[in-house]
Amino acid sequence: MKRMEDNRNNLAVIVAGYTDLMDKFLNSNEGFKSRFVNYIHFEDYAPAELTQIFVSFCNENNYSLSDQALQIAKQVIANAYAKKEKTFGNARYCRNLFEQIIRYQAQRIGEAATFPTVSQLKTIEAQDVAPLLSS
């Protein structure tokens, strides 16, 4: 706090976190609340936006989704959104979902008796996403 006060014209301090935890932090010291005067609240992304984030993870990593895989992924995301708790991670959730699906895809391909093509290695199929419907 001393540094914040001594350098108030040359220093910007940004803190971020879940609302209740930020309230707890700001109330932990009387000087905090008076020094942090600007607040920005970000709403959680809607399921359609989360789907876009998930698809962007796929695209950035050169994976494509079959039409069925995309439909199941939309349902998985909608289910997670409906059950979300206050610490729901938005983009973090989408990244973890992508990584989990890639593990299922790798397992499926690894169990196949044939040599996969590049296209098969880069395509997420319905069976790679379906196990997540029950989570």
C-alpha positions in Angstrom: 0.0 0.0 0.0 2.9 2.4 0.7 4.2 2.0 -2.8 0.7 2.5 -4.2 0.4 5.7 -2.3 3.9 7.0 -2.9 3.7 6.3 -6.7 0.0 7.0 -7.2 0.7 9.2 -10.3 3.0 6.6 -11.9 1.6 3.3 -10.9 -1.5 1.3 -11.8 -2.4 -1.7 -9.7 -5.0 -4.1 -11.1 -6.5 -6.9 -9.0 -8.8 -9.5 -10.4 -10.8 -12.4 -9.0 -14.2 -13.8 -8.2 -16.6 -11.2 -6.7 -16.9 -12.6 -3.2 -13.1 -13.2 -2.9 -12.4 -9.7 -4.1 -14.8 -8.3 -1.5 -13.0 -10.3 1.1 -9.6 -9.1 -0.1 -10.7 -5.4 -0.2 -12.2 -5.7 3.3 -9.1 -7.3 4.7 -7.4 -3.9 5.1 -9.1 -0.6 5.6 -6.7 1.2 3.1 -7.5 -1.1 0.2 -11.1 -0.1 -0.4 -10.2 3.6 -0.6 -7.4 2.9 -3.0 -9.3 0.6 -5.4 -12.1 2.9 -6.5 -12.8 1.6 -10.1 -14.6 -1.7 -10.4 -15.4 -3.7 -13.6 -17.6 -6.7 -13.3 -17.5 -9.2 -16.2 -20.5 -11.5 -16.7 -19.9 -15.1 -17.5 -20.0 -16.1 -21.1 -23.2 -17.6 -22.4 -23.1 -21.2 -23.8 -23.0 -20.0 -27.4 -19.9 -17.8 -26.6 -18.3 -20.7 -24.7 -18.8 -22.9 -27.8 -17.1 -20.2 -29.9 -14.1 -20.2 -27.4 -14.0 -24.0 -27.5 -14.0 -24.1 -31.3 -11.3 -21.5 -31.3 -9.1 -23.8 -29.2 -9.7 -26.5 -31.8 -8.9 -24.2 -34.7 -5.7 -22.8 -33.0 -4.5 -26.3 -32.6 -5.4 -27.4 -36.1 -8.2 -29.7 -35.1 -11.6 -29.9 -36.8 -14.9 -31.1 -35.4 -17.3 -33.4 -37.2 -20.8 -32.0 -37.2 -21.9 -34.6 -34.7 -19.0 -33.8 -32.4 -19.8 -30.1 -32.5 -23.5 -30.8 -31.6 -22.4 -33.0 -28.6 -19.9 -30.4 -27.5 -22.6 -27.7 -27.5 -24.7 -30.0 -25.2 -21.7 -30.7 -22.9 -21.1 -26.9 -22.6 -24.8 -26.2 -22.0 -24.9 -28.8 -19.3 -21.8 -27.4 -17.6 -23.1 -23.9 -17.8 -26.4 -25.0 -16.2 -24.6 -26.6 -13.3 -21.9 -23.9 -13.0 -20.8 -22.7 -9.6 -19.5 -19.3 -8.7 -15.9 -20.3 -9.6 -16.8 -21.4 -13.1 -13.8 -20.7 -15.3 -15.2 -19.7 -18.7 -12.2 -19.9 -21.1 -10.4 -22.1 -18.6 -13.3 -24.5 -18.7 -13.1 -24.5 -22.6 -9.4 -25.1 -22.6 -9.8 -28.0 -20.1 -12.7 -29.4 -22.2 -10.6 -29.3 -25.3 -7.7 -31.0 -23.7 -9.9 -33.7 -22.3 -11.5 -34.4 -25.7 -8.1 -34.6 -27.3 -7.2 -37.3 -24.7 -10.3 -39.2 -25.6 -9.5 -38.8 -29.3 -5.9 -40.0 -28.8 -7.2 -43.1 -26.9 -9.7 -43.9 -29.7 -7.0 -43.6 -32.4 -4.5 -45.5 -30.3 -6.9 -48.4 -29.9 -7.6 -48.6 -33.6 -5.7 -51.4 -35.5 -4.9 -49.3 -38.5 -2.5 -46.5 -39.2 -4.4 -43.2 -39.0 -4.3 -40.6 -41.7 -3.4 -36.9 -40.9 -7.1 -36.1 -41.4 -8.1 -38.7 -38.8 -5.5 -37.4 -36.4 -6.8 -33.9 -36.7 -10.6 -34.6 -36.6 -12.5 -34.8 -33.4 -15.4 -37.3 -33.7 -18.6 -37.7 -31.8 -17.2 -40.6 -29.8 -14.4 -38.3 -28.5 -16.9 -35.9 -27.0 -19.8 -38.3 -26.0 -18.2 -39.6 -22.8 -18.4 -36.0 -21.4 -22.2 -35.9 -21.7 -22.5 -37.9 -18.5 -20.1 -35.6 -16.5 
